Amino acid sequence: MHAIRVSTPGSADVLEYVQVEPAALRAGEARVRVQAVGVNYIDVYHRTGLYAMPAPFTPGSEAAGSVEAVG
């Protein structure tokens, strides 16, 4: 699957479209095929480093989609 990742703080140029391996699901977790994501100011603050975030990270904490698998 693919994700947008931020490895270092900066402008929108630091956004990377990368291929990632899906994590193994644990009990109580679900894998969702994301169809829409809301990116808001907090995501921009994380990307720029204004609010520190462990890197790498994937911005966008609001999403909608369909469940593909459950743990």
Backbone atoms as SQL, in Angstrom:
CREATE TABLE atoms (id INTEGER PRIMARY KEY, chain TEXT, resi INTEGER, resn TEXT, atom TEXT, x REAL, y REAL, z REAL);
INSERT INTO atoms VALUES
  (1, 'A', 1, 'MET', 'N', 0.841, -1.165, 0.000),
  (2, 'A', 1, 'MET', 'CA', 0.000, 0.000, 0.000),
  (3, 'A', 1, 'MET', 'C', 0.888, 1.230, 0.000),
  (4, 'A', 2, 'HIS', 'N', 0.285, 2.394, -0.202),
  (5, 'A', 2, 'HIS', 'CA', 1.035, 3.635, -0.280),
  (6, 'A', 2, 'HIS', 'C', 0.601, 4.593, 0.825),
  (7, 'A', 3, 'ALA', 'N', 1.498, 5.516, 1.152),
  (8, 'A', 3, 'ALA', 'CA', 1.209, 6.519, 2.170),
  (9, 'A', 3, 'ALA', 'C', 1.969, 7.787, 1.854),
  (10, 'A', 4, 'ILE', 'N', 1.463, 8.895, 2.358),
  (11, 'A', 4, 'ILE', 'CA', 2.206, 10.145, 2.345),
  (12, 'A', 4, 'ILE', 'C', 2.952, 10.181, 3.667),
  (13, 'A', 5, 'ARG', 'N', 4.257, 10.388, 3.618),
  (14, 'A', 5, 'ARG', 'CA', 5.079, 10.390, 4.825),
  (15, 'A', 5, 'ARG', 'C', 5.855, 11.689, 4.937),
  (16, 'A', 6, 'VAL', 'N', 6.148, 12.052, 6.185),
  (17, 'A', 6, 'VAL', 'CA', 7.026, 13.169, 6.497),
  (18, 'A', 6, 'VAL', 'C', 8.188, 12.597, 7.290),
  (19, 'A', 7, 'SER', 'N', 9.405, 12.735, 6.770),
  (20, 'A', 7, 'SER', 'CA', 10.594, 12.222, 7.454),
  (21, 'A', 7, 'SER', 'C', 11.352, 13.316, 8.192),
  (22, 'A', 8, 'THR', 'N', 11.255, 14.539, 7.695),
  (23, 'A', 8, 'THR', 'CA', 11.894, 15.685, 8.335),
  (24, 'A', 8, 'THR', 'C', 10.946, 16.875, 8.250),
  (25, 'A', 9, 'PRO', 'N', 10.962, 17.755, 9.239),
  (26, 'A', 9, 'PRO', 'CA', 10.085, 18.922, 9.193),
  (27, 'A', 9, 'PRO', 'C', 10.434, 19.835, 8.020),
  (28, 'A', 10, 'GLY', 'N', 9.419, 20.551, 7.520),
  (29, 'A', 10, 'GLY', 'CA', 9.682, 21.503, 6.449),
  (30, 'A', 10, 'GLY', 'C', 8.426, 21.917, 5.725),
  (31, 'A', 11, 'SER', 'N', 8.629, 22.474, 4.529),
  (32, 'A', 11, 'SER', 'CA', 7.523, 22.932, 3.689),
  (33, 'A', 11, 'SER', 'C', 6.815, 21.722, 3.079),
  (34, 'A', 12, 'ALA', 'N', 5.846, 21.983, 2.238),
  (35, 'A', 12, 'ALA', 'CA', 5.111, 20.895, 1.584),
  (36, 'A', 12, 'ALA', 'C', 6.026, 20.025, 0.732),
  (37, 'A', 13, 'ASP', 'N', 7.212, 20.518, 0.398),
  (38, 'A', 13, 'ASP', 'CA', 8.172, 19.739, -0.397),
  (39, 'A', 13, 'ASP', 'C', 8.678, 18.503, 0.330),
  (40, 'A', 14, 'VAL', 'N', 8.534, 18.428, 1.664),
  (41, 'A', 14, 'VAL', 'CA', 9.032, 17.259, 2.406),
  (42, 'A', 14, 'VAL', 'C', 8.055, 16.087, 2.362),
  (43, 'A', 15, 'LEU', 'N', 6.845, 16.309, 1.844),
  (44, 'A', 15, 'LEU', 'CA', 5.877, 15.221, 1.739),
  (45, 'A', 15, 'LEU', 'C', 6.364, 14.205, 0.715),
  (46, 'A', 16, 'GLU', 'N', 6.374, 12.933, 1.089),
  (47, 'A', 16, 'GLU', 'CA', 6.848, 11.864, 0.218),
  (48, 'A', 16, 'GLU', 'C', 5.745, 10.836, 0.012),
  (49, 'A', 17, 'TYR', 'N', 5.539, 10.422, -1.228),
  (50, 'A', 17, 'TYR', 'CA', 4.597, 9.348, -1.553),
  (51, 'A', 17, 'TYR', 'C', 5.420, 8.069, -1.594),
  (52, 'A', 18, 'VAL', 'N', 5.197, 7.180, -0.617),
  (53, 'A', 18, 'VAL', 'CA', 6.035, 5.995, -0.486),
  (54, 'A', 18, 'VAL', 'C', 5.187, 4.731, -0.392),
  (55, 'A', 19, 'GLN', 'N', 5.809, 3.617, -0.734),
  (56, 'A', 19, 'GLN', 'CA', 5.160, 2.318, -0.547),
  (57, 'A', 19, 'GLN', 'C', 5.529, 1.811, 0.837),
  (58, 'A', 20, 'VAL', 'N', 4.540, 1.307, 1.578),
  (59, 'A', 20, 'VAL', 'CA', 4.761, 0.794, 2.933),
  (60, 'A', 20, 'VAL', 'C', 4.125, -0.579, 3.062),
  (61, 'A', 21, 'GLU', 'N', 4.688, -1.373, 3.939),
  (62, 'A', 21, 'GLU', 'CA', 4.110, -2.678, 4.249),
  (63, 'A', 21, 'GLU', 'C', 3.017, -2.492, 5.288),
  (64, 'A', 22, 'PRO', 'N', 1.866, -3.120, 5.099),
  (65, 'A', 22, 'PRO', 'CA', 0.815, -3.006, 6.117),
  (66, 'A', 22, 'PRO', 'C', 1.254, -3.693, 7.411),
  (67, 'A', 23, 'ALA', 'N', 0.951, -3.073, 8.528),
  (68, 'A', 23, 'ALA', 'CA', 1.278, -3.655, 9.832),
  (69, 'A', 23, 'ALA', 'C', 0.382, -4.859, 10.098),
  (70, 'A', 24, 'ALA', 'N', 0.903, -5.819, 10.848),
  (71, 'A', 24, 'ALA', 'CA', 0.098, -6.969, 11.253),
  (72, 'A', 24, 'ALA', 'C', -1.002, -6.488, 12.195),
  (73, 'A', 25, 'LEU', 'N', -2.197, -6.991, 11.998),
  (74, 'A', 25, 'LEU', 'CA', -3.328, -6.580, 12.835),
  (75, 'A', 25, 'LEU', 'C', -3.324, -7.344, 14.148),
  (76, 'A', 26, 'ARG', 'N', -3.623, -6.634, 15.232),
  (77, 'A', 26, 'ARG', 'CA', -3.784, -7.251, 16.545),
  (78, 'A', 26, 'ARG', 'C', -5.274, -7.271, 16.881),
  (79, 'A', 27, 'ALA', 'N', -5.622, -7.995, 17.921),
  (80, 'A', 27, 'ALA', 'CA', -7.022, -8.072, 18.355),
  (81, 'A', 27, 'ALA', 'C', -7.560, -6.660, 18.604),
  (82, 'A', 28, 'GLY', 'N', -8.758, -6.404, 18.119),
  (83, 'A', 28, 'GLY', 'CA', -9.394, -5.113, 18.324),
  (84, 'A', 28, 'GLY', 'C', -9.014, -4.051, 17.307),
  (85, 'A', 29, 'GLU', 'N', -8.155, -4.388, 16.335),
  (86, 'A', 29, 'GLU', 'CA', -7.746, -3.436, 15.309),
  (87, 'A', 29, 'GLU', 'C', -8.404, -3.768, 13.977),
  (88, 'A', 30, 'ALA', 'N', -8.464, -2.791, 13.096),
  (89, 'A', 30, 'ALA', 'CA', -9.024, -2.989, 11.760),
  (90, 'A', 30, 'ALA', 'C', -8.136, -2.306, 10.728),
  (91, 'A', 31, 'ARG', 'N', -8.088, -2.856, 9.534),
  (92, 'A', 31, 'ARG', 'CA', -7.397, -2.216, 8.415),
  (93, 'A', 31, 'ARG', 'C', -8.475, -1.596, 7.532),
  (94, 'A', 32, 'VAL', 'N', -8.318, -0.317, 7.242),
  (95, 'A', 32, 'VAL', 'CA', -9.302, 0.434, 6.473),
  (96, 'A', 32, 'VAL', 'C', -8.671, 0.904, 5.169),
  (97, 'A', 33, 'ARG', 'N', -9.349, 0.646, 4.053),
  (98, 'A', 33, 'ARG', 'CA', -8.930, 1.214, 2.766),
  (99, 'A', 33, 'ARG', 'C', -9.452, 2.642, 2.755),
  (100, 'A', 34, 'VAL', 'N', -8.550, 3.579, 2.884),
  (101, 'A', 34, 'VAL', 'CA', -8.909, 4.991, 3.010),
  (102, 'A', 34, 'VAL', 'C', -9.324, 5.538, 1.654),
  (103, 'A', 35, 'GLN', 'N', -10.464, 6.223, 1.641),
  (104, 'A', 35, 'GLN', 'CA', -10.978, 6.825, 0.412),
  (105, 'A', 35, 'GLN', 'C', -10.986, 8.350, 0.475),
  (106, 'A', 36, 'ALA', 'N', -10.939, 8.906, 1.670),
  (107, 'A', 36, 'ALA', 'CA', -10.888, 10.358, 1.837),
  (108, 'A', 36, 'ALA', 'C', -10.188, 10.672, 3.153),
  (109, 'A', 37, 'VAL', 'N', -9.390, 11.736, 3.158),
  (110, 'A', 37, 'VAL', 'CA', -8.659, 12.144, 4.359),
  (111, 'A', 37, 'VAL', 'C', -8.823, 13.637, 4.548),
  (112, 'A', 38, 'GLY', 'N', -9.086, 14.024, 5.789),
  (113, 'A', 38, 'GLY', 'CA', -9.109, 15.444, 6.124),
  (114, 'A', 38, 'GLY', 'C', -7.754, 15.836, 6.681),
  (115, 'A', 39, 'VAL', 'N', -7.124, 16.827, 6.073),
  (116, 'A', 39, 'VAL', 'CA', -5.858, 17.360, 6.565),
  (117, 'A', 39, 'VAL', 'C', -6.151, 18.753, 7.093),
  (118, 'A', 40, 'ASN', 'N', -5.800, 18.997, 8.350),
  (119, 'A', 40, 'ASN', 'CA', -6.134, 20.283, 8.947),
  (120, 'A', 40, 'ASN', 'C', -4.876, 20.977, 9.473),
  (121, 'A', 41, 'TYR', 'N', -5.058, 22.082, 10.186),
  (122, 'A', 41, 'TYR', 'CA', -3.915, 22.874, 10.647),
  (123, 'A', 41, 'TYR', 'C', -2.959, 22.081, 11.525),
  (124, 'A', 42, 'ILE', 'N', -3.463, 21.198, 12.363),
  (125, 'A', 42, 'ILE', 'CA', -2.561, 20.434, 13.231),
  (126, 'A', 42, 'ILE', 'C', -1.601, 19.594, 12.395),
  (127, 'A', 43, 'ASP', 'N', -2.069, 19.055, 11.275),
  (128, 'A', 43, 'ASP', 'CA', -1.193, 18.287, 10.379),
  (129, 'A', 43, 'ASP', 'C', -0.116, 19.180, 9.776),
  (130, 'A', 44, 'VAL', 'N', -0.475, 20.401, 9.424),
  (131, 'A', 44, 'VAL', 'CA', 0.502, 21.359, 8.892),
  (132, 'A', 44, 'VAL', 'C', 1.507, 21.721, 9.978),
  (133, 'A', 45, 'TYR', 'N', 1.036, 21.928, 11.212),
  (134, 'A', 45, 'TYR', 'CA', 1.940, 22.241, 12.322),
  (135, 'A', 45, 'TYR', 'C', 2.921, 21.095, 12.559),
  (136, 'A', 46, 'HIS', 'N', 2.447, 19.855, 12.472),
  (137, 'A', 46, 'HIS', 'CA', 3.341, 18.704, 12.623),
  (138, 'A', 46, 'HIS', 'C', 4.363, 18.684, 11.489),
  (139, 'A', 47, 'ARG', 'N', 3.903, 18.890, 10.254),
  (140, 'A', 47, 'ARG', 'CA', 4.817, 18.851, 9.102),
  (141, 'A', 47, 'ARG', 'C', 5.907, 19.905, 9.209),
  (142, 'A', 48, 'THR', 'N', 5.544, 21.109, 9.630),
  (143, 'A', 48, 'THR', 'CA', 6.525, 22.191, 9.702),
  (144, 'A', 48, 'THR', 'C', 7.431, 22.080, 10.921),
  (145, 'A', 49, 'GLY', 'N', 7.058, 21.246, 11.888),
  (146, 'A', 49, 'GLY', 'CA', 7.854, 21.115, 13.097),
  (147, 'A', 49, 'GLY', 'C', 7.415, 22.043, 14.207),
  (148, 'A', 50, 'LEU', 'N', 6.375, 22.855, 13.974),
  (149, 'A', 50, 'LEU', 'CA', 5.871, 23.744, 15.012),
  (150, 'A', 50, 'LEU', 'C', 5.408, 22.923, 16.222),
  (151, 'A', 51, 'TYR', 'N', 4.735, 21.797, 15.962),
  (152, 'A', 51, 'TYR', 'CA', 4.389, 20.819, 16.992),
  (153, 'A', 51, 'TYR', 'C', 5.189, 19.565, 16.668),
  (154, 'A', 52, 'ALA', 'N', 6.175, 19.261, 17.490),
  (155, 'A', 52, 'ALA', 'CA', 7.079, 18.137, 17.218),
  (156, 'A', 52, 'ALA', 'C', 6.318, 16.809, 17.174),
  (157, 'A', 53, 'MET', 'N', 6.766, 15.952, 16.258),
  (158, 'A', 53, 'MET', 'CA', 6.148, 14.639, 16.060),
  (159, 'A', 53, 'MET', 'C', 7.277, 13.662, 15.740),
  (160, 'A', 54, 'PRO', 'N', 7.272, 12.457, 16.334),
  (161, 'A', 54, 'PRO', 'CA', 8.307, 11.489, 15.971),
  (162, 'A', 54, 'PRO', 'C', 8.223, 11.152, 14.482),
  (163, 'A', 55, 'ALA', 'N', 9.360, 11.154, 13.816),
  (164, 'A', 55, 'ALA', 'CA', 9.392, 10.895, 12.370),
  (165, 'A', 55, 'ALA', 'C', 9.873, 9.474, 12.106),
  (166, 'A', 56, 'PRO', 'N', 9.481, 8.872, 11.022),
  (167, 'A', 56, 'PRO', 'CA', 8.551, 9.409, 10.039),
  (168, 'A', 56, 'PRO', 'C', 7.111, 9.265, 10.525),
  (169, 'A', 57, 'PHE', 'N', 6.227, 10.103, 9.990),
  (170, 'A', 57, 'PHE', 'CA', 4.813, 9.991, 10.332),
  (171, 'A', 57, 'PHE', 'C', 3.970, 10.271, 9.100),
  (172, 'A', 58, 'THR', 'N', 2.733, 9.826, 9.169),
  (173, 'A', 58, 'THR', 'CA', 1.764, 10.039, 8.104),
  (174, 'A', 58, 'THR', 'C', 0.737, 11.052, 8.592),
  (175, 'A', 59, 'PRO', 'N', 0.662, 12.226, 7.977),
  (176, 'A', 59, 'PRO', 'CA', -0.312, 13.227, 8.402),
  (177, 'A', 59, 'PRO', 'C', -1.737, 12.817, 8.014),
  (178, 'A', 60, 'GLY', 'N', -2.689, 13.411, 8.700),
  (179, 'A', 60, 'GLY', 'CA', -4.096, 13.154, 8.395),
  (180, 'A', 60, 'GLY', 'C', -4.698, 12.183, 9.402),
  (181, 'A', 61, 'SER', 'N', -5.366, 12.688, 10.401),
  (182, 'A', 61, 'SER', 'CA', -5.942, 11.817, 11.416),
  (183, 'A', 61, 'SER', 'C', -7.452, 11.665, 11.259),
  (184, 'A', 62, 'GLU', 'N', -8.020, 12.299, 10.255),
  (185, 'A', 62, 'GLU', 'CA', -9.446, 12.148, 9.964),
  (186, 'A', 62, 'GLU', 'C', -9.581, 11.442, 8.637),
  (187, 'A', 63, 'ALA', 'N', -10.211, 10.266, 8.631),
  (188, 'A', 63, 'ALA', 'CA', -10.285, 9.491, 7.391),
  (189, 'A', 63, 'ALA', 'C', -11.627, 8.782, 7.289),
  (190, 'A', 64, 'ALA', 'N', -11.977, 8.446, 6.052),
  (191, 'A', 64, 'ALA', 'CA', -13.177, 7.659, 5.771),
  (192, 'A', 64, 'ALA', 'C', -12.824, 6.606, 4.742),
  (193, 'A', 65, 'GLY', 'N', -13.418, 5.432, 4.896),
  (194, 'A', 65, 'GLY', 'CA', -13.143, 4.355, 3.935),
  (195, 'A', 65, 'GLY', 'C', -13.924, 3.110, 4.294),
  (196, 'A', 66, 'SER', 'N', -13.441, 1.974, 3.812),
  (197, 'A', 66, 'SER', 'CA', -14.120, 0.716, 4.080),
  (198, 'A', 66, 'SER', 'C', -13.161, -0.262, 4.766),
  (199, 'A', 67, 'VAL', 'N', -13.709, -1.042, 5.681),
  (200, 'A', 67, 'VAL', 'CA', -12.913, -2.010, 6.437),
  (201, 'A', 67, 'VAL', 'C', -12.536, -3.168, 5.521),
  (202, 'A', 68, 'GLU', 'N', -11.231, -3.480, 5.468),
  (203, 'A', 68, 'GLU', 'CA', -10.725, -4.594, 4.654),
  (204, 'A', 68, 'GLU', 'C', -10.447, -5.832, 5.482),
  (205, 'A', 69, 'ALA', 'N', -10.026, -5.645, 6.735),
  (206, 'A', 69, 'ALA', 'CA', -9.677, -6.789, 7.575),
  (207, 'A', 69, 'ALA', 'C', -9.780, -6.380, 9.033),
  (208, 'A', 70, 'VAL', 'N', -10.003, -7.357, 9.908),
  (209, 'A', 70, 'VAL', 'CA', -10.041, -7.120, 11.349),
  (210, 'A', 70, 'VAL', 'C', -9.106, -8.109, 12.025),
  (211, 'A', 71, 'GLY', 'N', -8.543, -7.667, 13.167),
  (212, 'A', 71, 'GLY', 'CA', -7.620, -8.509, 13.915),
  (213, 'A', 71, 'GLY', 'C', -8.344, -9.330, 14.960);
